[in-house]
């Protein structure tokens, strides 16, 4: 390997990186080495006794507390206010409940989770984020399962534990660790800050209790709504291919898999969408859940607006069609486009090209002749990232609409659930009857720092690196500690950049205890995957689980991979893909036999369900719930309006007239929108309203969940800020008189007085929309 040389600029940047990392680690150690505590999080296990729910009302369950540095889960006995409603039992099908609730969190002064790009902070809102919950129960109510798809990057262990705690405090043993799946859509444009393991806390630049509480409350509320709305219904399944929406972003790794295995498939991505159609006994629509393998990264790492990306746009289109007359985020119909084995799947279908020369860089290192890997970026099909998001989202929506309309195969049979906690750092994997291997303590490889063609790393690392660099090894050893020979041997051929399994201050850097879980509805099984499976990894797991079910009397099972569930553990490649050490393999933190371990573990769950021996499964070691997490690095400061101005005053007015297709823009004196995640007096930052002359009233036609509106927050100095609201007038807009309203909250901090968050609102002048100029 050629000797690495550095320019003066690179050397200076490396020096800054070393200094910043050293200072960060030192501060974290000093601040938290003695104060970090841990609790085992208890739940109700596999008990079957049902208790009555509380009445509708406040979303804060009894016994919950909120601390500045992270909530402590306190288990309390449920306090029922009303009896469990009697379920009508004399029918064929399931009791079905659907629910949707806002879980956006703060949209400013917080990192976006996914790209790990320094400086990619939230600075406004494109669309709200939602938790979509589906509760299914057998006719006699004896067994039930819950699936929740959430518009966030991934479900963190802390998030799941707190949700389960609050469900237990309200419903007793009705909703538990085994029958509730929480799955993230994997949008890379949602807030960070809701994790407890140090790698993710550092990537988030601290733990945000504000966002954590907002997300937990939204998830629990969506389940509560689904619980209240349960009614007899039926479920139908359909499948079909979505063409032209995805590419494999690591095709050279995929080619490492055996030729005979690849020959069984027509593509290096899974094109099949699996869809469940939920209706009541009258055939009236309730909702849908679909699974399709695609990364929600149509919005690239230059984006600063919180949004749900391409899968969220598909949900938006379907829900708007079914909930006619309702604003986005409202209405009874719920459509979830859930994640699957998306690990190596990109929506940027034009593929990787060198942005400086235009030539293809679809090679094993994703590198360009001039500029290296930092120039190699994949592009979507649209004119910009907003356009690409809508194009890819519409493809998924259109296929789902087609499958939904033709779905006729009914899902029938009992409901079941199986779950275990597993120490993924110490699993013995039986390769055959005589040879075994083991999983490893966590570690990230060099190519992790390279990023992907969807979002390259900030330093000049290269995908496909299988040999370490002495320069970076020295920096790693001095700052983080030298990886043990055992760790290096276990992870071969991965050259270890971050030996996270050996790092425990202020808390462990990666999880050891991981959830494995399956729920079944008759002949349909959902495997809850705690990370990102590549295409072939997903295929192997599906096949193994199907075979296990068939071996014990449950043939012809449809098995779906549900990704980003319950706890996040990065990627899972096949053993063969691992040898190539591209980004996904370098991010397979438990070593080369991780996939084999998961296959072995999920086989155990499938067998237990098929043989009705779930009660005999061990719970496994319980995961920790850490206290004294690192607080956000961005301080809370008082908001200020310019001298002579008030919050909400118009700084740049609208024009008097606009044509369909133009953009209306108005700028207000603003306040930090993260305040609105604490005081939720207003449920939207904006409305677009149309004047109705017949009733002499203003009617809301758009809110901040609409894809036609954009809310930008511009941060100034010393608490000053502006808020820009845009309305991209759609072709469907009716001519008439309109106005835009702004809703915000300001933080007031007087000396020696408690902080107060005050709501305000403002209105633009009226303007006219015409169809032609």
N, C-alpha and C positions, 0 to 999 in steps of 0.2 A: 504494500500500500504506500502511495506517495506521501512524503512528509507534508504535514499540514502547515501552511503559512497564513499569517494574519496581517491585514492592513492596519494602519494606525487607528482608523476608526473602529475596526473590529476589536482590536486590542483594548481600546478605551471602553467600548461597550461591554466587553467581557469583564474588565475591571469593575465597572459599575454594577454589573450583575452579581459578581462575587461579593462586593461590599454590601449590596442591598440584601442579598440572601443571608449573609452572615449576620447582619443587624437584625433581620426578621427572626431568624432562628434564635438568636440570643434574647431578644425581647420576649418571644413566645415562651422560652424556657424560664426566664426570670419571672414572668407574669403568672405562669400557669403550672409550673412544675410541682408546686406544693399545694395548689388549690384545686387541681383537677380531681374530681371524684367520679365514681361510676356506680350505676345501679343496674341490677338485673331487672328487666322489664317483665313483669308477670302478666299472663293473660288467662283466659278461662279454659284454655286447652280444648279438649274434645267433649266437654260436657254437653248434654242434650237438653237440659231443663231450660224452658223458655220463660222469660219474665216479661212483664208488661212494659211498653214504652212510656216515656213521659209525654205529656201533651205538647201540642205545637206551641212554639214561643221562642224564647231566647235560645240562641245557638250555643251559649256557654253552658255545658253540662255541669251539674252539681259536683263539687269536689275538684274541679279543674282550677289550676292557678297559672298565672303568667309572671315570669321573672325576667328581669332585664337581660340576663345572660342565658336564657333558655328555660323552658318550662320543665318542672319536675312532674313526671307522671305519678299521680296519686290515685290508687285504686280505691273506689268507694262502692258500697252496695247501691244498686240501682234503686231509684225512688220513683216507682210508677205512679202516675197521676190518673191514668185511665186504663181500663182493662184492655188486653190484647183483643182487637176486633175479631169477631167470629168469621172465619173464612168459609165461603161456600165450597162444599167438597164434592158435590155430585156432578162432575164434569170430566172430560178428557182433555188434558193439557197441563198448563202450569199457571200458578198465580204469578203475574208479571207486574213489576213496578219500574217506572223510569223516572229519573230526576236529573236536573242540571242546575248547577250553582256556580257563581263567579268565584274564581280562585286566583285573581290576577296578581295580588300583592302590590308592592310599590313599583312605580314606573320611572323612578329617577333615583340617582345616587346609589345605584347597585349594579353589579356586574350582570351581564347576560350569561346564561349558563350553556356551554356547549363547545365554543371555539377556543376557550381559554386564551383569548387575545387580550393583552393588557390594554386598557383604555376603552374596551367595548362596553361602556356603561349604558344603562337605560336612560333615555332622554326624551321619553314620550310614549305614545301609544298608537298603534295601528288598529289592533283588535283586542278585545278582552279575552282572557283565558278562562276556560270552563272545566269543571269536573262533571263528567257524565256517568251516572250510576245506573246499574241495571240489577234488580233483585228478582230472582226466580225461585219459586217454592212449589213443592209438590201439592196436589189438591188438598191433602189432609194437613198441610203445613208442617209435616214432620221433618222434612229436610229442605234446606234452602241454600242458595249460593249467591254471591254478589260479585259482579265484575264492574270495575270503575276505570274509565279511561280519562286521563287528566292532561290538559294542555300545559305540560311542563317538560323540562329536559329529561328527567328521569325521577323515579320515586326514590327518595332517600330512606335509609333505615329509620332514622329519627322521625321522619314524617309518618311512616307506616305505624311505628310503635305508638305514637301519640294518637293517631286516628283510631287504632284498635282500643286504646285506653278509653277514649271518649265514647266510643260505641258501647263498650262494656259498661261504662258508668250509666248509660241511658237504657240499654237493652239487655243487660245481663249477658248470658251466654248465647244469645241469638245470633250475633255476628262476631266471628272469632278469627283467629290467625289462620285456620284451615279453610274456611269457606268464604273469605274475602280476598280478592285479588285487586291490588292497586297497580295500574300500568300507566307509565308516562308515554305521551305521543312522541317525545324526543325532539320537539321544536327547540332550536338553538337560539330562540329569541324570547325566552321567558326568564324571569329573574332567577338569580342564584341565591345563596345565603341560607339554605334550609338543611344543611348537612352537619354531621358531627365528626366525620373522619378528616384528619388534618389536611390531606391532599386537596380535598374538595373545599374545605374551609378557606385555605389559602387561595385557591382558584376563585372563590367567591369574595375574597378580601374581607372575610369576617362572617359571623353568623348573624343574620337579621331576624330578630324575634318578631319584628313587625310583619315581614313577609311570611315567616313560618306560621304565625297565628292566622294570617289571612288565608293561606293555603289549607291548613288543617280545618279551619272553620268551613271553607267552601266544600271540601271533600266530604266532611261529615254531613253538611247540609244537603248535598246532593243525594246521599244515601237515605237521609231522613225523608226527603221528598219522595224518593222511590218507594220507601217503606210505606208511607201514607197512601200512596196512589195505587197500591197493588190491587189487581183485578184479574179474574179468570181470563186466560187467553191461550194463544197457540204460538209456537215458534216454527219457522220454516227456514231451511238452509238452501243456499245456492252457491255456485262457484263459477268463475270465469276469468279469462286472462285480460289483464290491462296491458295493452301494447303501446310501446313508444314513450313510456313515462320514466324509464330507469336505465341505468347502465351499471356494470360492475366497475368500481373504482380501483380495484386491485386485481385486474384480470391475470396478471402474471402469477400471482399467488394462487388463484383458482386453478391454474394449469398445473400446479404441483400435485393436485389430487389425482388418484389413479385414473388412467385412461378408461378402464372398464366402467368405473363409477360415473365419470363424466358422460360417457356414451348413453347413459340411461336418461339424460336430460337434454332438452333441445336448446337450453340457454344457460348462460352463467349467472343469471338472476332468476329468482322465483317470480314469475309473472302472474301467478294465480291470486285472485282476491277471493276470500271466503267470507260469506255474508250471512248473518242471521236476521230474519225479518220477524218482528214482534207485533202481533195484532191481538185485539180482544176477541171474545167469542162471536161478536157480530162482524168480524173482519175489519173493524176500524183500526187504523194505524196507531201504534204506540211508539215504535222506535226501531232502530237497527244498530247492529254492531258489525263492523267489517274489519278484517285483518289483511294488510297488504304490506309487502316489504319495500320500504322506501325511506331514505333519510329526509327528514324535514329541514333541508338546508338550501331551499331555493332562495331564501333570504340569506345573503352572505355575511361575512364577518365585518363588513363596513356598516351594517345596519345598527341603528340605535333605538328603534321603536319596538316596544314589546308587542309580540303577535304570535299567532299559532301556526304560521307557515302554511305549506301546501295542504297538509292533512286537515288543518283547521279550516282552510277555505272550502274544502270538500264538505265538511260538517256544516259550515255556514250556508252553502248552497242548498244542501238537502233540507236543513231545518227551515230555511226561508221558504222553500217550496211547500213544505208540509204545514208550516205555521203561518199561513197567509193571514195578513192583517195584524200580525205581531211584529214588534221591533226585534232586531237580532238579540239573541240571548233570552228571549221570552217565548211563551207558547208551550203547549204540552208535549209536542213531539221531540224526541231526542235521538240524534244520529251521531254515533261515535265511529271515527276512522282510526282504529288502534294500530299500534306498532307491531312489527313481526321481526323476522330474521333479516334485519336491515343493515347489518354490520358493514358489509362491503358494497352497499347499494346506494347510488347517487341519483338525484333527480336532474343533475346538470348534464343533460343528454347530448349536448354538443361535444362533450368530452374534453380532456385536458389539452390545452395549447399554451405555447409560450406567449405570454402577453406582450413581449417586446418584439417578437418576430412573426408570430402567427403560426409557426410550424407546430406539428403535433409533438407532445411530450408523453405519449402513452407508452412509457417504458418501465422497466422494473424498478427504477429509482425515481420516477416522476421528476426528472431533472431536464433542464434546458442547456444547450451548448453555451449560451451566453446568459449568465445570471443564475445558473444552477436551479435548485428546486423552488426557490422563492418566486420564480417567474412562471412556474407550471400550475395553472389554475383551470378548472373546468367551468364551463359556462352553461347556463340554462337556455331554453329556447326563446325567451322573450327579449324585448328591447332593453329591459332592466330587470332587477330582481323582483320588483313588484309584479311586473308582467309575467315573469317566469313562474312565480308562485301561483298566480291565477291559472295559467295554462296547465300546469301539472295538477293542481287541485281540481280543475274542471274535468280532466281525464278520469280521475278517480271517481268523481261525482257521477259522471255519465255512465261509467261501467256499473257503479253501485245502483243507479237508477234502473238500468236494464236488468240487473240480477234481481233487484227487489220486485220489479213488476212480474217477473217470470218464476219467482220462487214458489215451488209447489211441494217439495219433499218435506214432510213434517218431522220435527225432532220429537221423539217420544221416549219414555223410559225414566227410570229413577234418577235422582240427583245424588251426587256423591262428591266428597272433597277429601284430599289427603295433603298433609303438610309436614315437613320436618325442618328443624334448624340443623345445619351441618357446619362443622369446622372445615372449611375448604382448603386450609393450609396443611391438612393432615389426612387426606383421603388415600387409601390404598386402592389402586386401580388394577384390576385383573385383566391383563392383556390377552391371556389365554389360560388354559387350565393349569399351567405350570409357571408362568412368568407374571410378575407384578411390577408396577411402578407406583410412584407417589406424586401427589400434587406438591406444590412449593409454597413457601412463605411469599407474600406478594413482592413484586418488583416490576418496574417499568424499564423498557429497553430504550436504546438510542433513538430508534425510529419513532418512538412516541413523541419526541420533541420536534420531529419533522412535520407533524401534521399530515393532512391529506390534500388531495387535489381540490377538495371543497373548502379547505381553509388551511393554508400552509403555516408552519411554525414561524416564530419571529427570529430565530437564530438559524444559521445555515446548516442544519442537520439534514440528512438524506434518508429517504425510505430505503429499506433493503439493507441496512447496515448490520453486518454480522460480526464486525471486529471493533472493539472499543478504541477510543482515541486517548493516548496518554495524557494530553492536555486536559481533557474533560474529566478523565479518571482522577487526576490529581486534585482538581477542584472539588469533585464529588467526595473524595476521601477526606479532604481537609474540612469541608463544611458539614457534610451529612454523615460521614463515616464510611469505612471501607466495607464492601459486602464480603461476607464470609466465603470461604472456598466451597462450603456446602451449598450456599445459595447460588453461587455462580455455576456450579456443576449441575444443580437441579434445573436451572433455567436455560442451559445450553440449547441451541446456539445463540440465545439472546445475550448481547453485551449489555450489562446492567448499567443504566444511568442513574436511576433512583431506587435504592434498596429499601423500599418502603416497609417491608416486613420486619426490618430491624430497627425501625424508627417509631418511637412511642411517646415522644414529647411534643406538645403538651398532652396529646392523646395519640393513640395509634393512627398511623397515616392511612391505612386501608383496613377494610373489614376482614375479620377472620370468620365470623359466624354469618352464614348466608342462608336465605330461605330457598327451599325447593317445594313446589306446590303444583297440584293438578286439581282442577274441578271438572266434573263430567255432567253432561245433560244427555242421558240416554247414550246414544252412540257418538256423541260429540264431546271431545276433550280439549280443554284449554290448559296448556303447559305454561306456567308463569316463570319466565326466564329472568334472572337477576342481572341482566346485562345485554350486550349486543352480540347475537350470534351472526356469523357470516352465512352466506347462502348455503354452502355445503354443510356447515355445522347444523343448520336448521333441518336440512333434509335428513341427515343421519339421525338426529334426535327423533324426528317425527316417525321415521321408519322403525327405530328401536322401540318406541312407545307403542306403536301399532302392533308390532310383533309380540310384545309382552302382553298386551290386552288379548290378542288372538290366542296366545298360548294358554290362557286361563279362561277361555270361554266367552270372550267378547270380541268376535271377529268384525271386520269392516268398520272399525272406528275411524272417524275423521278427527285428526289431531291438528290443532293450530298452535303455532309458536306465538306467544304474546310476550313482547319484549319490554325491557326497562321496568321490570316488576319488583316491588317490595324492598329491594336494596340494590345499589349500583356497584358493579364490579368490573366496569370497562367492557372489554371485548372477549369473545371466545371463538378462536379459529380452530380448524382441524389441525391434527398433528402435522400433516404435510404442509399446510399453509404456514404453520409456525416456523418451519425451517427457512422460509424466505425472508422473514423478519421485516415485512412492511409494517405500516402503522398499526393495523389491526392485530398483528402477531406480537409486536412490541408492547401492545396494550393488553395482552392476555396475561393477567397478573399472577395467576396461579401455576404458570408453567405449561409445558408442551402437552401434558396429559389432562388438561382442564376439561376439554370436551368429553373425553372418555369417562371422566369422573361424573360429569353431569348425566351422561347416558346411563351409567350404572345406578345413580341415585334416582333418576326418574323412572327407571324400570322397577325399582322397589315400590314406588308410589303406585304405579300402574297395576302391579301385581296385587297390592293391598286392596285397591278398589275392586279389581276383578274377582278376588276371592273373599271379599267382604271381611277383611281382617285389618281395616284401618285402625281400629281401636288398639291393635297390638303394636302399632308403630311407636317407636320412642320419640319423645318430643325433641330430643337433641339438646345441645348446650344453648342456653338462652343468650341472646345478644345484649350488649351493654347499652346503657342510655347515659351519655356523658353530661356532666354539669360544667359550669364555668367555661363556656366556649368563648372563643375569640370574638370580641365585639367588632362591629364594622369600623373600618378605618376612617370613613367619612363622618365627621361630626354633625350633630343636629344644631343648626343655628337659627336664630330668629329671622323671619322674612321681613323685608323692608320694601316699601314703595318709594319711588322717587319723590323728592320734595315737591309738594303741591299736587301729588297724585294719590289715588287710592287703589287698592287691589281691585282688578277688574276694569279699570279705566281703559278705553280704547286708545292705543298708540298709533295704529295704522288701520283706518276704516276700510270697509268694503267699497267697491264701486257701486254705482247705481243700477247697472244692468250687466247681466252675463248671458252667454249663449251655452246651450247644452254642449258638453264636452270641455268647457273651460274649467278653471280652478278658482273657486272663491277663497280668498285668504283674508284673515283679520288677525291683528296682533293686539293682545291685552297686556296690561301690567299683571304679572303673574306671581304665584307663590309656589313653593316646592310641592310638586304633586305627591311626594311620598307621605305628606301629611294626610292625604285622603285615604291612605291605607290604615290610618289610626282612627280618624273620625270619618265614618262613612255616612255622613248626613246626606250627601249626594251619591247616587249610584252611577253617575256618568260624569265625565269631564266636559261634555259638550252635547248640544242638541242642534239639529237643523230643523227649523219649524216653518210650516207653510200656512199662510193666512187663508182661512176659509170665510169668504164674505157672507155666505148664507147664515152661518152661526156666529159670525164676528168673533171667531176664536183662532188661536194659533195651534195647529196640530203638529206633533212631533213626527217627522218622517225618517230621521236618522239619529242614532246615538253614537257613542264612541266604540261600540261593538261593530259598527258598519264598516265594510271594506272601502266605502266611498269617502270616509272621513279620516283625517290624520291630526293627531295632537302632538305638537312639538313643544318641548320646554327648553328654553335657553337660559343657562345659569350665568349670572353675572357675579360681581364682587360684593362681599359684605351683605349677603341676603337679598340682593336685587335680582330680579329675573323677569323674563317675558314669556308669554304663552302664545304660540301661533296655532291657529286652527284653520285647517284646509278642508274644503268640500270639493271633491272631484265630481263634478255634476255628471251623472250617468245619462245614457241615452233615454232611459225610461222616465226621467224627471218630467213632471207636468209643468207647463208654463204657469207662472203666477208670482206672487209676492212671498219672499222668504226672509228669514233672519237666522242668525247664529247666536247661541247662548253659551256662555262659559261658566263652569261651576268649579270652585276651588276651595282650598283650606289654607289659611296662613298660620304660622307658628309665632306666638307672642311669648317672649321671655323677659319679663320685668325683673329687675334686681330684687333678690330675696323673696320672690313670689314664684309659685309653681307655674310651669309651662301651661299655656292654654292654646288649644287649636280652635280657630274660629272659621266658620264657613262664610263664603261670599259667593255672589253670582253677578253676572253682567250680560248685557245684550248688545249686539251690533245694531247698526241702523238697518232698516229694511232695504232689500234689493229685489230687482225683478229678474226672473229667468225666462228667456225666450227661446224658441226652438231654432230660429235662424237669425243671423246678424243683420 
